[in-house]
């Protein structure tokens, strides 16, 4: 199961992706670990956002 922004790794866990606001490239948390702090690994920009799935999460009302 994979859709925009989310993929499932070999352990069955979701891998969340981020997008840089300057260069618009997508990357995972593991790619951000190469630089100190939270920065885009490609351009160094500090403004990043989590990508969201296309399908809204439904929660049952009580």
N, C-alpha and C positions, 0 to 999 in steps of 0.2 A: 504494500500500500504506500503510494507516494503521490503527493500533490504539491502544489506550489509552496515552497518554504519548508516542508517537512518531509523527511525520509526516515525509513526504519533501517537501523543497522543490523548486523548479524545476530545481535543479542535480543532483538525485538524491541529495542528502545528507540524512541523518537529522537532524531538528531535535528535540533533547531538551527535554522539558518538566519543570518543577519544580512542587511543590505546597507551599503555605504551611501550616504546622502550626497557625496561629491561625485564619485566615479560610478555609482550605481551597480557595483559588482556584488555578488552574493558570496558569502563565506560562512564557515561554521565556527563554533567556539574554539575548536582545536587550532584553527588557523590563526586566531587572534593571540594565542599564547606565545607566539614568536616575538612579539613586541611588548615592552613594558606598558602596563595600563591597558585601557580598552581603546584600541585604535584599529582602523582598517589596515590589514596587512599589505595592501597594494599601494595606497596613496598616503596613509598616515592620518587621515581625517578622524577626528574624535566624535563626530556626530554619526551614530549608526542607529538602525531600527531593526526590530525583529520582524521577520516576514510572518504574515498571517495566512491561515488556510482559507481556501475559497468557500468551504462549507462551515456554517456557524455551528457551534457546539450547543446541543440541546440539553437542558437540564429539566428533569421532571419536577413540577411544582408540588408542594406539600399540601 
